[in-house]
Amino acid sequence: MKAIICELCGSNELIKKEDYFVCSFCGTKYTLEQARKLMIDGPVDVSGSTIKVDNSAFVEKYLANARRAKMKEDWEETEKYYNMVEQNAPQNIEAVFYSSYAKARKTLQERDLEKRKAAFNVFANSISVVDDYFNKADAVAQANMVKQMSKDLLDMYNKQIITPAITGNNQNGDIYEAGTYPITKPLLKRTCDNFIESVEHIIRDNENVAGILTQCINEQKEVGQRLVVSGGGCYVATAVYGSYDCPQVWTLRRYRDYTLAESWYGRAFIHTYYAISPTLVKWFGHTEWFKNMWKGSLDRMVANLNAEGVEDTPYEDRAW
């Protein structure tokens, strides 16, 4: 039998409305004659006014192409083929993760900082839905796929492919825009945090895969701690609150950039802080006594700053 495939988005669900077939995914309309030209061979399920086609063969073909491209580290082709899988199987966790992963890896070779930031934000957000699409009916195979995702994240961290892309200072492999704090490592820290949260949710709902995934969490936490140490700012606060991107640290970063950095003595304090705090966090940042020692003072400082009008909303570091 034959079925209609939308030529714009690849969707296999077209709904008959009056004299047209309308793609339920992108809204494109086709006349009867146009729809005939879009017909392809494949098992068809017709229920009511919705036409569905079994596209598993397409998914397997695109997955095979995507995996080959990934093995060759051809990130352009990897992104393309995983995107094609997503079009036909939007809840495939392998495709959701690796289409964004490839996009992020690709931007590390470019000099466009804004493109890199946008790609890493998409990547961090895509990780958070992996647990939403986790298929409990195939839990072991899915868990092994998540384990591979963790390995590929570690590969991104450990290969030291984060190289200077824009003129400016470069220390410890961090990326700088001239005069600003490192850009990419805080974004990597966010992906790490989201991955840990996603895997924890999977284990909570699927205890039978805990043995496969627990090590992933430990490895990502270790990487996250290294990124805190080398991430470029608010070292103590990030260690205490667990993330470079959270309301408390956003508040402190605004205070740093718009108050302390406005005076010479404020800037001197910042430079002194950055000379000392990375070592302290490296030695003690993982300990509970260190976090407890600082948390009360930081909580009070954040509360006072919020009361004075310093916002705690998402924030990008300012150049100064």
C-alpha positions as CSV (number, residue, x, y, z in Angstrom):
1,M,0.0,0.0,0.0
2,K,1.0,3.6,-0.3
3,A,1.0,6.5,2.2
4,I,1.5,10.2,2.0
5,I,4.7,11.8,3.4
6,C,4.9,15.6,3.8
7,E,7.8,16.8,1.6
8,L,8.4,19.8,3.9
9,C,8.9,18.1,7.3
10,G,8.8,14.3,6.6
11,S,5.7,13.7,8.8
12,N,3.6,10.7,8.0
13,E,0.4,12.0,9.5
14,L,-1.8,13.9,7.1
15,I,-5.4,14.7,7.9
16,K,-8.1,15.0,5.2
17,K,-9.9,18.3,5.6
18,E,-12.5,19.1,2.9
19,D,-10.6,19.1,-0.4
20,Y,-7.1,19.1,1.1
21,F,-4.7,16.9,3.0
22,V,-3.1,18.8,5.9
23,C,0.1,17.9,7.6
24,S,-0.6,17.6,11.3
25,F,3.0,18.4,12.2
26,C,3.8,21.6,10.1
27,G,0.3,22.5,8.7
28,T,1.3,22.3,5.0
29,K,-1.8,21.8,2.8
30,Y,-1.8,19.5,-0.3
31,T,-4.5,19.2,-3.0
32,L,-5.6,15.7,-3.9
33,E,-3.3,15.8,-7.0
34,Q,-0.3,17.0,-4.9
35,A,-1.0,14.3,-2.3
36,R,-0.9,11.6,-5.0
37,K,2.6,12.7,-6.0
38,L,3.8,12.4,-2.4
39,M,2.7,8.8,-2.0
40,I,5.4,6.2,-1.0
41,D,5.3,2.5,-0.5
42,G,4.9,1.2,3.0
43,P,2.5,-0.4,5.5
44,V,-0.4,2.0,6.0
45,D,-2.8,2.3,8.9
46,V,-6.0,4.3,8.2
47,S,-8.1,5.1,11.2
48,G,-10.8,7.7,11.0
49,S,-9.5,10.6,8.9
50,T,-5.8,10.2,9.9
51,I,-3.3,8.4,7.7
52,K,-0.3,6.8,9.3
53,V,2.6,4.9,7.8
54,D,5.1,2.5,9.4
55,N,8.3,4.4,9.1
56,S,10.5,2.1,11.1
57,A,12.6,1.2,8.0
58,F,13.4,4.9,7.5
59,V,14.4,5.3,11.2
60,E,16.7,2.4,11.1
61,K,18.4,3.6,7.9
62,Y,18.9,7.1,9.3
63,L,20.2,5.7,12.6
64,A,22.7,3.6,10.8
65,N,23.9,6.7,8.8
66,A,24.0,8.8,11.9
67,R,26.1,6.3,13.9
68,R,28.6,5.9,11.0
69,A,29.0,9.7,10.9
70,K,29.4,9.9,14.6
71,M,32.1,7.2,14.6
72,K,34.0,9.3,12.0
73,E,33.4,12.5,14.1
74,D,31.7,14.1,11.1
75,W,29.4,16.3,13.3
76,E,27.7,18.0,10.3
77,E,26.5,14.6,9.0
78,T,25.8,13.3,12.5
79,E,23.5,16.2,13.2
80,K,21.7,15.9,9.9
81,Y,20.9,12.2,10.1
82,Y,19.9,12.3,13.8
83,N,17.6,15.2,12.9
84,M,16.0,13.0,10.2
85,V,15.5,10.3,12.9
86,E,13.8,12.9,15.1
87,Q,11.4,13.9,12.3
88,N,10.2,10.3,12.0
89,A,10.6,9.2,15.7
90,P,10.4,12.4,17.9
91,Q,10.7,10.4,21.1
92,N,13.8,8.5,20.2
93,I,16.2,9.5,23.0
94,E,19.3,8.6,21.0
95,A,18.3,11.1,18.3
96,V,17.1,13.8,20.7
97,F,20.5,13.7,22.5
98,Y,22.9,13.3,19.7
99,S,21.4,15.7,17.2
100,S,22.0,18.4,19.9
101,Y,25.4,16.9,21.0
102,A,26.6,17.0,17.4
103,K,25.5,20.6,17.0
104,A,27.4,21.6,20.1
105,R,30.5,19.7,19.1
106,K,30.4,21.4,15.7
107,T,30.3,24.9,17.1
108,L,33.6,24.3,19.0
109,Q,35.4,24.6,15.7
110,E,33.9,28.0,14.9
111,R,34.7,31.5,16.0
112,D,31.0,32.6,16.4
113,L,30.6,32.8,20.1
114,E,26.8,33.5,20.0
115,K,26.2,30.5,17.8
116,R,28.2,28.4,20.3
117,K,26.2,29.6,23.3
118,A,22.9,29.0,21.5
119,A,24.0,25.4,20.5
120,F,25.1,24.6,24.1
121,N,21.8,26.0,25.5
122,V,19.9,23.7,23.1
123,F,22.1,20.8,24.1
124,A,21.5,21.4,27.9
125,N,17.8,21.6,27.4
126,S,17.6,18.4,25.2
127,I,19.3,16.4,28.0
128,S,16.6,17.2,30.4
129,V,13.9,15.4,28.3
130,V,15.8,12.1,28.0
131,D,14.1,10.8,31.1
132,D,10.7,11.9,29.7
133,Y,11.2,9.7,26.6
134,F,12.9,6.8,28.4
135,N,11.1,3.6,27.2
136,K,10.4,1.5,30.3
137,A,9.4,-1.5,28.0
138,D,13.0,-1.6,26.8
139,A,14.7,-0.3,29.9
140,V,18.0,-2.2,29.8
141,A,18.7,-1.3,26.2
142,Q,17.7,2.3,26.9
143,A,19.9,2.4,30.0
144,N,22.9,1.2,28.0
145,M,22.2,4.0,25.5
146,V,22.2,6.5,28.3
147,K,25.5,5.0,29.5
148,Q,26.9,5.6,26.1
149,M,25.7,9.2,26.2
150,S,27.6,9.7,29.5
151,K,30.8,8.3,27.9
152,D,30.4,10.8,25.0
153,L,29.9,13.7,27.4
154,L,33.1,12.6,29.2
155,D,34.8,12.5,25.8
156,M,33.8,16.1,25.2
157,Y,35.2,17.2,28.5
158,N,38.4,15.1,28.5
159,K,39.7,15.5,24.9
160,Q,40.3,19.2,25.7
161,I,38.8,20.3,22.4
162,I,37.6,23.5,24.1
163,T,40.1,25.8,22.5
164,P,40.3,29.6,22.2
165,A,37.9,30.7,19.5
166,I,38.1,34.5,20.1
167,T,41.0,36.7,20.9
168,G,41.4,37.2,24.7
169,N,43.0,35.6,27.6
170,N,43.2,31.8,27.7
171,Q,43.9,29.9,30.9
172,N,43.3,26.2,31.6
173,G,41.6,25.7,28.2
174,D,38.8,28.1,29.0
175,I,37.1,30.2,26.3
176,Y,37.1,34.0,26.7
177,E,35.6,36.8,24.8
178,A,38.0,39.7,25.2
179,G,37.7,40.9,28.8
180,T,35.0,38.6,29.9
181,Y,34.7,35.4,32.0
182,P,34.9,31.9,30.3
183,I,31.8,31.2,28.3
184,T,31.8,27.5,27.4
185,K,32.7,25.7,30.6
186,P,29.6,27.1,32.5
187,L,27.5,25.8,29.7
188,L,29.2,22.4,30.0
189,K,28.5,22.5,33.7
190,R,24.8,23.0,33.0
191,T,24.7,20.1,30.6
192,C,26.4,18.0,33.3
193,D,23.9,19.0,36.0
194,N,20.9,18.3,33.6
195,F,22.3,14.9,32.7
196,I,22.7,14.0,36.4
197,E,19.1,15.1,37.1
198,S,17.8,13.2,34.1
199,V,19.6,9.9,35.1
200,E,18.5,10.2,38.7
201,H,14.9,10.4,37.5
202,I,15.4,7.4,35.3
203,I,16.7,5.4,38.2
204,R,13.9,6.5,40.5
205,D,11.3,5.3,38.0
206,N,13.3,2.2,36.8
207,E,15.1,0.7,39.8
208,N,16.2,-2.4,37.7
209,V,18.7,-0.2,35.7
210,A,20.3,1.4,38.8
211,G,23.3,-0.9,38.4
212,I,23.9,0.3,34.9
213,L,23.5,4.0,35.5
214,T,24.8,4.8,39.0
215,Q,28.4,5.0,37.8
216,C,27.3,7.5,35.2
217,I,26.1,9.8,37.9
218,N,29.3,9.5,39.9
219,E,31.4,10.2,36.8
220,Q,29.3,13.3,35.8
221,K,29.5,14.6,39.4
222,E,33.3,14.3,39.3
223,V,33.4,16.2,36.0
224,G,30.9,18.8,37.3
225,Q,33.2,19.4,40.3
226,R,36.2,20.0,37.9
227,L,34.1,22.4,35.9
228,V,33.2,24.3,39.1
229,V,36.9,24.7,39.8
230,S,37.8,25.9,36.3
231,G,34.5,27.4,35.3
232,G,35.6,31.1,35.6
233,G,33.6,32.8,38.3
234,C,31.8,32.6,41.7
235,Y,33.7,29.5,42.7
236,V,32.7,29.3,46.3
237,A,29.0,30.2,45.6
238,T,28.9,27.6,42.8
239,A,30.3,24.9,45.1
240,V,27.8,25.9,47.8
241,Y,24.7,26.0,45.6
242,G,25.7,23.3,43.2
243,S,25.4,25.2,39.9
244,Y,26.8,28.3,38.2
245,D,23.3,28.9,36.9
246,C,20.8,29.2,39.8
247,P,19.0,32.2,41.4
248,Q,21.6,32.8,44.2
249,V,24.6,32.7,41.9
250,W,22.8,34.9,39.3
251,T,22.3,37.5,42.1
252,L,26.0,37.4,43.1
253,R,27.2,37.5,39.5
254,R,25.1,40.7,38.9
255,Y,26.5,42.2,42.1
256,R,30.0,41.4,40.9
257,D,29.6,42.8,37.4
258,Y,27.5,45.9,38.2
259,T,28.7,46.9,41.6
260,L,32.1,45.6,42.5
261,A,33.5,45.8,39.0
262,E,32.6,49.5,38.8
263,S,35.4,50.6,41.1
264,W,39.2,49.9,41.2
265,Y,39.0,48.5,44.7
266,G,36.1,46.3,43.7
267,R,38.0,44.9,40.8
268,A,41.1,44.4,43.0
269,F,38.9,42.3,45.4
270,I,37.6,40.3,42.4
271,H,41.1,39.5,41.1
272,T,42.2,38.6,44.6
273,Y,39.2,36.3,45.1
274,Y,39.9,34.6,41.8
275,A,43.5,34.1,42.8
276,I,42.6,32.3,46.0
277,S,39.1,30.7,45.7
278,P,39.8,28.1,42.9
279,T,42.4,26.4,45.2
280,L,40.1,26.4,48.2
281,V,37.2,24.9,46.1
282,K,39.5,22.3,44.6
283,W,40.7,21.2,48.1
284,F,37.4,21.5,50.0
285,G,34.5,22.3,47.7
286,H,33.2,18.8,47.8
287,T,33.0,18.6,51.6
288,E,29.8,19.4,53.6
289,W,31.6,21.4,56.3
290,F,33.0,23.8,53.6
291,K,29.6,24.3,52.1
292,N,27.9,24.7,55.5
293,M,30.5,27.2,56.6
294,W,29.8,29.5,53.7
295,K,26.1,28.9,53.1
296,G,24.7,31.0,55.9
297,S,26.7,34.1,55.0
298,L,26.0,33.7,51.3
299,D,22.2,33.2,52.0
300,R,22.1,36.5,54.0
301,M,24.1,38.3,51.4
302,V,21.9,37.1,48.6
303,A,18.7,38.1,50.6
304,N,20.1,41.6,51.2
305,L,21.0,42.1,47.6
306,N,17.6,40.9,46.5
307,A,16.0,43.3,48.9
308,E,18.1,46.1,47.4
309,G,16.8,45.3,44.0
310,V,19.4,43.0,42.5
311,E,17.6,40.4,40.4
312,D,17.9,36.7,40.7
313,T,16.8,35.9,37.1
314,P,18.9,34.2,34.5
315,Y,22.0,36.1,33.7
316,E,24.9,36.3,31.2
317,D,28.2,37.6,32.5
318,R,29.0,41.2,31.6
319,A,32.3,42.3,29.9
320,W,34.2,44.6,32.2
